[in-house]
Amino acid sequence: MSLAQESSPAPRPVSLMRAFLDNSASGGLVLMAAAALALVVANSPLAPAYFAALHAYLGPLSVQHWINDGLMAVFFLLVGLEIKREILDGQLSTWSRRILPGIAAAGGMLVPALIFVAFNWGDPQILRGWAIPSATDIAFALGVVALLGSRVPTSLKVFLTALAILDDLGAVAIIAVFYTGELNGMALGGAALVLAVLVAMNRLRIVRLLPYLLLGAVLWFLVLRSGVHATVAGVLLALTIPLRTSPGQPDDIPHSPLHQLEHALQPWVAMAIVPIFGFANAGVSFAGVTTDKLTEPLTLGVALGLLVGKLVGVFGSAMLTIRLGFADVPMGAGRLQLLGISLLCGIGFTMSLFIGMLAFADNAALQDGVKIGILTGSLVAGLLGWAVLMVAPRDVPAPAPRRRARSKIEIA
């Protein structure tokens, strides 16, 4: 992903922010189509073949496991690259830039989780899904923003993207800590050794990507065997990819190995990997679904966590931060537009589905309840966010800029 970089006299050959927004917005539209197709297929005569294909085995894993544990590791690799770049060289590189999206992201994760827990307090099994409504789907949200065109100022797109990146960082931490199975000490030790080698390569300023990717594949296999979810390997690998050029060359960051890999992965992740994941996991049969299913605590906890929790958490935290004087409203944006963006944060498709599959891996009925809650909450949040942004006034005067200090880079 890509955001606006700090101004620099050195010319940038490409607009990283525009490349990210274009890819993510287009990918969001493709993801919408994939999710809709999955729902159609799952409720058609093709449903038996659809579910049988997902559960068919290719080697040691089923097709669905290859998608969720294998392809999604590449998605998490891209997420990790984005997180590292934005913190070291992008929109999140200074504390002043991190404050508003950071606090909004924290509120947007905490309040939805509390709403889910409130609805399901009496059921320990269902409480495992407390983190499901805490994630924002950046591709889906930017897909809706793309439909609005110039009605949404660039500053709000940047705010939404920065918030979603920090949201993804929180989701990765949650997956690693709370959705880890029984640990295999030998595989975990091997993964730690491979990670140490990758860090050493970074410190020695080895910039060829191939050695990192080959060791990354070994790391993925060992993490898969260790009991920690395999997708965490993607993030760990990303954090070791250099954000600088080779020794003796100027640190032309836009041409660093990290940026090269990020730009290579972006179209594949946006246009193929995430839509494939959506098609494989969004399919839920509505046969026999009644209003009782829609009002079950699990479904309500997920749906209202996304719709109400994200709105209260993101907008409430952002407005409190602004009122206390720690940050300004994003440049050229008004409070009503910020409200609309906060509603769009309630679109929690990809990461929410992913956490739901981890929380209830062996219970298809609970997975269906999660999917219905995610689809319902995300759909309503997306429509309301779109409506608010459509009626929100434009051309809001920009606030005075705040003074910014660059942060130090430790591991690049």
C-alpha positions as CSV (number, residue, x, y, z in Angstrom):
1,M,0.0,0.0,0.0
2,S,1.1,3.5,-0.5
3,L,0.5,6.9,0.9
4,A,1.8,10.5,0.5
5,Q,5.4,10.8,1.3
6,E,7.0,13.8,3.0
7,S,8.2,16.5,0.6
8,S,11.7,16.0,-0.7
9,P,13.8,17.8,-3.3
10,A,14.6,14.4,-4.9
11,P,12.2,13.6,-7.8
12,R,9.9,10.6,-7.3
13,P,9.4,8.7,-10.6
14,V,6.0,7.4,-9.5
15,S,3.3,8.5,-7.2
16,L,3.2,5.8,-4.5
17,M,0.0,7.1,-3.0
18,R,-1.8,7.2,-6.3
19,A,-0.6,3.7,-7.2
20,F,-1.9,2.3,-3.9
21,L,-5.2,4.1,-4.1
22,D,-5.8,3.1,-7.7
23,N,-4.8,-0.6,-7.0
24,S,-6.8,-0.8,-3.8
25,A,-9.9,0.9,-5.2
26,S,-10.0,-1.3,-8.3
27,G,-9.2,-4.4,-6.1
28,G,-12.1,-3.4,-3.9
29,L,-14.5,-3.5,-6.8
30,V,-13.2,-6.9,-7.9
31,L,-13.5,-8.2,-4.3
32,M,-17.1,-7.0,-4.2
33,A,-17.8,-8.9,-7.4
34,A,-16.1,-12.1,-6.0
35,A,-18.1,-12.0,-2.8
36,A,-21.3,-11.5,-4.7
37,L,-20.4,-14.4,-7.0
38,A,-19.7,-16.6,-4.0
39,L,-23.1,-15.9,-2.5
40,V,-24.8,-16.6,-5.9
41,V,-22.9,-19.9,-6.3
42,A,-23.5,-21.0,-2.7
43,N,-27.2,-20.6,-3.2
44,S,-27.5,-22.2,-6.7
45,P,-27.4,-25.8,-8.0
46,L,-23.6,-25.4,-8.2
47,A,-23.4,-25.2,-4.4
48,P,-22.4,-28.9,-3.8
49,A,-19.6,-28.7,-6.3
50,Y,-18.4,-25.3,-4.8
51,F,-18.2,-26.7,-1.3
52,A,-16.7,-30.0,-2.4
53,A,-14.0,-28.2,-4.4
54,L,-13.0,-26.1,-1.3
55,H,-12.7,-29.2,0.8
56,A,-10.8,-31.3,-1.7
57,Y,-7.2,-32.0,-0.8
58,L,-4.1,-31.0,-2.8
59,G,-1.3,-32.8,-1.0
60,P,-1.3,-32.2,2.7
61,L,-3.8,-29.4,2.7
62,S,-7.3,-28.8,1.4
63,V,-7.9,-26.2,-1.3
64,Q,-9.4,-23.8,1.3
65,H,-6.4,-24.3,3.6
66,W,-4.0,-23.6,0.7
67,I,-5.9,-20.3,0.1
68,N,-6.2,-19.3,3.8
69,D,-2.7,-20.4,4.9
70,G,-0.8,-20.1,1.7
71,L,-2.1,-17.4,-0.6
72,M,-3.0,-15.2,2.4
73,A,0.6,-15.4,3.6
74,V,1.4,-13.4,0.5
75,F,-1.4,-10.9,1.5
76,F,0.1,-10.6,4.9
77,L,3.6,-10.1,3.4
78,L,2.2,-7.1,1.5
79,V,0.5,-5.9,4.7
80,G,3.9,-6.1,6.5
81,L,5.7,-4.3,3.7
82,E,3.1,-1.5,3.9
83,I,3.3,-1.2,7.7
84,K,7.1,-1.0,7.6
85,R,7.3,1.5,4.8
86,E,4.6,3.8,6.2
87,I,6.2,3.8,9.7
88,L,9.8,4.4,8.4
89,D,9.2,6.6,5.3
90,G,5.6,7.4,4.9
91,Q,2.4,8.8,6.4
92,L,3.1,7.2,9.8
93,S,6.8,8.3,9.9
94,T,6.3,11.0,12.6
95,W,4.3,11.0,15.8
96,S,2.2,13.9,14.7
97,R,1.1,11.9,11.7
98,R,0.4,8.8,13.7
99,I,-1.7,10.4,16.4
100,L,-5.1,10.8,14.7
101,P,-5.2,7.5,12.7
102,G,-3.5,5.7,15.6
103,I,-6.0,6.7,18.2
104,A,-8.9,6.2,15.8
105,A,-7.7,2.7,14.9
106,A,-7.3,1.8,18.6
107,G,-10.9,3.0,19.3
108,G,-12.1,1.3,16.2
109,M,-10.7,-2.0,17.5
110,L,-11.7,-1.7,21.1
111,V,-15.4,-0.6,20.9
112,P,-16.4,-3.3,18.3
113,A,-14.8,-6.0,20.5
114,L,-16.7,-4.7,23.6
115,I,-20.0,-4.8,21.7
116,F,-19.3,-8.4,20.6
117,V,-18.4,-9.4,24.1
118,A,-21.6,-7.7,25.5
119,F,-23.8,-9.8,23.2
120,N,-22.0,-13.1,23.8
121,W,-20.8,-12.8,27.4
122,G,-22.5,-16.0,28.5
123,D,-21.0,-18.3,25.9
124,P,-17.3,-19.1,26.3
125,Q,-17.1,-20.8,22.9
126,I,-18.5,-17.9,21.0
127,L,-16.4,-15.4,22.9
128,R,-13.4,-16.8,21.0
129,G,-14.7,-14.6,18.1
130,W,-14.3,-11.3,20.1
131,A,-11.9,-9.9,17.5
132,I,-14.0,-10.6,14.4
133,P,-15.6,-7.1,14.1
134,S,-12.4,-5.2,15.0
135,A,-10.8,-5.2,11.5
136,T,-11.4,-2.8,8.6
137,D,-11.2,-4.0,5.0
138,I,-9.2,-1.4,3.2
139,A,-9.8,-2.7,-0.3
140,F,-13.6,-2.8,0.1
141,A,-13.6,0.7,1.8
142,L,-11.5,2.3,-0.9
143,G,-13.7,0.6,-3.5
144,V,-16.7,2.5,-2.1
145,V,-14.6,5.7,-1.9
146,A,-13.6,5.2,-5.6
147,L,-17.3,5.3,-6.5
148,L,-17.6,8.8,-4.9
149,G,-14.7,10.3,-6.9
150,S,-13.7,13.8,-6.0
151,R,-16.3,14.1,-3.2
152,V,-13.8,12.5,-0.9
153,P,-10.6,14.7,-0.4
154,T,-7.2,12.9,-0.7
155,S,-6.5,13.7,3.0
156,L,-9.4,11.5,4.0
157,K,-8.3,8.7,1.7
158,V,-4.8,8.9,3.3
159,F,-6.4,8.9,6.8
160,L,-8.5,5.9,6.0
161,T,-5.5,4.0,4.6
162,A,-3.2,4.9,7.5
163,L,-6.0,3.8,10.0
164,A,-6.5,0.5,8.1
165,I,-2.7,-0.2,8.1
166,L,-2.6,0.3,11.9
167,D,-5.7,-1.7,12.2
168,D,-4.0,-4.5,10.2
169,L,-1.0,-4.3,12.5
170,G,-3.4,-4.9,15.5
171,A,-5.1,-7.7,13.7
172,V,-1.8,-9.5,13.0
173,A,-0.8,-9.2,16.7
174,I,-4.2,-10.6,17.7
175,I,-3.9,-13.5,15.4
176,A,-0.4,-14.3,16.6
177,V,-1.3,-14.1,20.3
178,F,-4.9,-15.3,20.6
179,Y,-5.3,-17.7,17.7
180,T,-2.2,-19.8,18.0
181,G,-2.7,-23.5,18.5
182,E,-0.5,-26.1,20.3
183,L,3.1,-25.1,19.8
184,N,5.7,-27.4,18.2
185,G,8.9,-26.3,19.9
186,M,11.3,-27.7,17.3
187,A,9.5,-26.0,14.4
188,L,9.2,-22.8,16.4
189,G,13.0,-22.9,17.1
190,G,13.7,-23.5,13.4
191,A,11.5,-20.5,12.5
192,A,13.3,-18.3,15.0
193,L,16.7,-19.4,13.5
194,V,15.6,-18.5,9.9
195,L,14.2,-15.2,11.1
196,A,17.6,-14.4,12.8
197,V,19.4,-15.1,9.5
198,L,17.0,-12.8,7.6
199,V,17.6,-10.0,10.2
200,A,21.4,-10.6,9.8
201,M,21.1,-10.3,6.0
202,N,19.3,-7.0,6.4
203,R,21.9,-5.7,8.8
204,L,24.6,-6.7,6.4
205,R,22.8,-4.7,3.7
206,I,22.1,-7.7,1.4
207,V,19.6,-6.2,-1.1
208,R,19.0,-9.1,-3.5
209,L,15.4,-10.2,-3.1
210,L,15.8,-13.8,-4.1
211,P,17.6,-15.0,-0.9
212,Y,14.9,-13.3,1.2
213,L,12.1,-15.0,-0.7
214,L,13.7,-18.4,-0.6
215,L,14.3,-18.2,3.2
216,G,10.8,-16.7,3.5
217,A,9.3,-19.9,2.0
218,V,11.3,-22.0,4.6
219,L,10.0,-19.6,7.3
220,W,6.4,-20.1,6.1
221,F,6.7,-23.9,6.3
222,L,8.3,-23.9,9.8
223,V,5.7,-21.4,11.1
224,L,2.9,-23.6,9.6
225,R,4.3,-26.6,11.5
226,S,4.9,-24.6,14.7
227,G,1.3,-24.0,15.6
228,V,1.4,-20.3,15.0
229,H,-0.8,-19.3,12.1
230,A,1.3,-19.5,8.9
231,T,0.3,-16.1,7.7
232,V,2.4,-14.5,10.5
233,A,5.4,-15.6,8.5
234,G,4.5,-13.2,5.8
235,V,4.6,-10.2,8.2
236,L,7.9,-11.4,9.8
237,L,9.5,-11.7,6.4
238,A,8.3,-8.3,5.4
239,L,9.9,-6.6,8.4
240,T,13.4,-7.9,7.2
241,I,13.1,-6.7,3.6
242,P,15.5,-3.7,3.1
243,L,14.1,-0.2,2.7
244,R,17.3,1.0,1.2
245,T,19.6,0.4,-1.7
246,S,22.9,-1.4,-2.0
247,P,26.1,-0.1,-0.3
248,G,27.8,2.8,-2.1
249,Q,24.6,3.8,-3.8
250,P,22.3,6.7,-2.7
251,D,19.4,5.6,-0.5
252,D,16.9,6.1,-3.2
253,I,14.0,4.7,-1.2
254,P,11.5,4.5,-4.1
255,H,13.8,2.0,-5.8
256,S,14.6,-0.1,-2.6
257,P,14.0,-3.8,-2.5
258,L,11.0,-3.2,-0.3
259,H,9.3,-1.0,-2.8
260,Q,10.2,-3.3,-5.7
261,L,8.6,-6.2,-4.0
262,E,5.6,-4.1,-2.8
263,H,4.9,-2.9,-6.4
264,A,5.3,-6.4,-7.8
265,L,2.8,-7.8,-5.2
266,Q,0.2,-5.1,-5.3
267,P,-1.7,-6.0,-8.5
268,W,-1.5,-9.8,-7.7
269,V,-2.9,-9.3,-4.2
270,A,-5.5,-6.8,-5.1
271,M,-6.7,-8.5,-8.3
272,A,-6.2,-12.1,-7.6
273,I,-5.3,-13.2,-4.0
274,V,-7.9,-11.2,-2.0
275,P,-10.7,-11.9,-4.5
276,I,-9.9,-15.6,-4.5
277,F,-10.0,-15.5,-0.7
278,G,-13.3,-13.7,-0.8
279,F,-14.8,-16.2,-3.3
280,A,-13.6,-19.1,-1.2
281,N,-14.9,-17.8,2.2
282,A,-17.9,-15.5,1.5
283,G,-20.1,-18.3,0.2
284,V,-22.9,-19.1,2.7
285,S,-26.1,-20.9,1.9
286,F,-29.2,-19.0,3.0
287,A,-31.3,-22.2,2.8
288,G,-33.2,-22.4,6.0
289,V,-32.0,-19.1,7.3
290,T,-34.7,-17.3,9.2
291,T,-35.0,-14.1,11.2
292,D,-34.0,-16.1,14.2
293,K,-30.5,-16.6,12.7
294,L,-30.2,-12.8,12.1
295,T,-31.0,-12.1,15.7
296,E,-28.6,-14.7,17.3
297,P,-26.1,-13.1,19.7
298,L,-23.2,-14.2,17.5
299,T,-24.6,-12.6,14.3
300,L,-25.7,-9.4,16.1
301,G,-22.4,-9.1,17.9
302,V,-20.5,-9.2,14.6
303,A,-23.0,-7.0,12.6
304,L,-23.4,-4.3,15.3
305,G,-19.7,-4.5,16.2
306,L,-18.9,-3.5,12.7
307,L,-21.7,-1.0,12.1
308,V,-22.0,0.7,15.5
309,G,-18.7,-0.2,17.1
310,K,-16.5,1.1,14.3
311,L,-18.6,4.3,14.0
312,V,-18.4,5.0,17.7
313,G,-14.8,3.9,18.1
314,V,-13.3,5.6,15.1
315,F,-15.3,8.8,15.0
316,G,-15.5,9.2,18.8
317,S,-11.8,8.7,19.2
318,A,-10.9,10.9,16.3
319,M,-13.2,13.8,17.5
320,L,-11.9,13.5,21.1
321,T,-8.3,13.7,19.8
322,I,-9.2,16.8,17.7
323,R,-11.1,18.5,20.5
324,L,-8.2,18.0,22.9
325,G,-5.9,19.7,20.4
326,F,-3.6,16.7,19.7
327,A,-4.5,16.7,16.0
328,D,-6.5,18.5,13.3
329,V,-9.3,17.4,11.1
330,P,-7.7,16.0,7.8
331,M,-6.9,18.9,5.4
332,G,-9.9,19.9,3.3
333,A,-12.3,17.6,5.1
334,G,-15.2,18.4,7.4
335,R,-16.6,16.5,10.4
336,L,-19.5,15.1,8.3
337,Q,-17.0,13.6,5.9
338,L,-15.0,12.2,8.8
339,L,-18.3,10.6,10.0
340,G,-18.8,9.0,6.6
341,I,-15.3,7.6,6.5
342,S,-15.8,6.2,10.1
343,L,-18.9,4.4,8.8
344,L,-16.8,2.9,5.9
345,C,-14.4,1.5,8.5
346,G,-17.3,-0.8,9.4
347,I,-16.7,-2.7,6.2
348,G,-14.7,-5.6,7.8
349,F,-14.8,-8.2,5.1
350,T,-11.4,-9.8,4.4
351,M,-9.7,-9.7,7.9
352,S,-12.9,-10.3,9.7
353,L,-13.7,-13.4,7.7
354,F,-10.1,-14.6,8.2
355,I,-10.3,-14.2,12.0
356,G,-13.8,-15.8,12.0
357,M,-12.4,-18.9,10.2
358,L,-9.6,-19.1,12.9
359,A,-12.0,-18.6,15.8
360,F,-14.5,-21.3,14.7
361,A,-12.3,-23.5,12.5
362,D,-14.3,-26.7,13.4
363,N,-17.8,-25.3,13.5
364,A,-19.5,-24.7,10.2
365,A,-22.7,-23.4,11.8
366,L,-20.8,-20.7,13.7
367,Q,-18.9,-19.8,10.6
368,D,-22.1,-19.2,8.8
369,G,-23.3,-17.0,11.6
370,V,-20.1,-15.0,11.4
371,K,-20.4,-14.6,7.6
372,I,-24.0,-13.4,7.8
373,G,-23.0,-10.9,10.5
374,I,-20.0,-9.7,8.5
375,L,-22.0,-9.4,5.3
376,T,-24.9,-7.6,7.0
377,G,-22.8,-5.2,9.0
378,S,-20.5,-4.4,6.2
379,L,-23.3,-3.8,3.7
380,V,-25.2,-1.5,5.9
381,A,-22.0,0.4,7.0
382,G,-20.9,0.7,3.4
383,L,-24.3,2.1,2.2
384,L,-24.6,4.5,5.1
385,G,-21.0,5.7,4.6
386,W,-21.6,6.2,0.9
387,A,-24.8,8.2,1.6
388,V,-23.2,10.4,4.2
389,L,-20.2,11.2,2.0
390,M,-22.6,12.0,-0.9
391,V,-24.4,14.7,1.0
392,A,-21.4,16.0,3.0
393,P,-20.3,19.5,1.9
394,R,-17.0,19.8,0.0
395,D,-14.3,22.5,-0.1
396,V,-13.8,22.8,3.6
397,P,-11.1,25.3,4.5
398,A,-7.8,23.6,5.5
399,P,-6.5,24.0,9.1
400,A,-3.1,25.5,9.8
401,P,-0.4,22.8,9.4
402,R,1.3,21.4,12.4
403,R,5.0,21.2,12.9
404,R,6.4,17.7,12.3
405,A,9.6,16.0,13.3
406,R,11.0,13.0,11.5
407,S,11.4,9.7,13.4
408,K,14.6,7.8,13.5
409,I,15.1,4.6,11.4
410,E,16.5,1.6,13.3
411,I,16.1,-1.4,11.0
412,A,15.6,-0.5,7.4
